[in-house]
Amino acid sequence: MTRGSCHCGAVRYESRGKALRFVNCHCPDCRKFSGSAFATVLAVESEGFEVVAGADHLVPHESSPGKRRYFCRTCGCHVFARADARPGMVMVRAGTLDDDPGLRPQCHIWVGAKAPWHGISDSLPQHEGGLPAGTGR
């Protein structure tokens, strides 16, 4: 099980499902919502994901058609996202993890849209867009 929470602790979640992917996303939305060069996202099975406290503190924002990002109404923390196109997946913001998920980011995605002032300095695979077909759900 992996646990996480927002900055103020009002929202807490648990994930008992399988980790599907762990990526550093450089898309413009992730950059804007994180306020940084990229966002590290742990995608987990939705079946094992549960908000165990503070569901009433969550505020959804449809950042693109069919994709909702959930924020804590108290501290503003972006906690996770869900997309209609991927009903079996919850995209957890890795910065909200309270536990070590036992794995590390696997690659960088959307590097074709990365911030021009940021240089990727690790040896992880880089994908111009999203993950290629067949590399995850």
Sequence and secondary structure as in RCSB ss.txt:
>XXXX:A:sequence
MTRGSCHCGAVRYESRGKALRFVNCHCPDCRKFSGSAFATVLAVESEGFEVVAGADHLVPHESSPGKRRYFCRTC
GCHVFARADARPGMVMVRAGTLDDDPGLRPQCHIWVGAKAPWHGISDSLPQHEGGLPAGTGR
>XXXX:A:secstr
 EEEE SSSS EEEE S EEEEEEE SHHHHHHHTSS EEEEEEEGGGEEEEE GGGEEEEEEETTEEEEEETTT
  EEEEEETT TTEEEEEGGGBSS  S    EEE GGG  TT    S S B SSS  TTS  
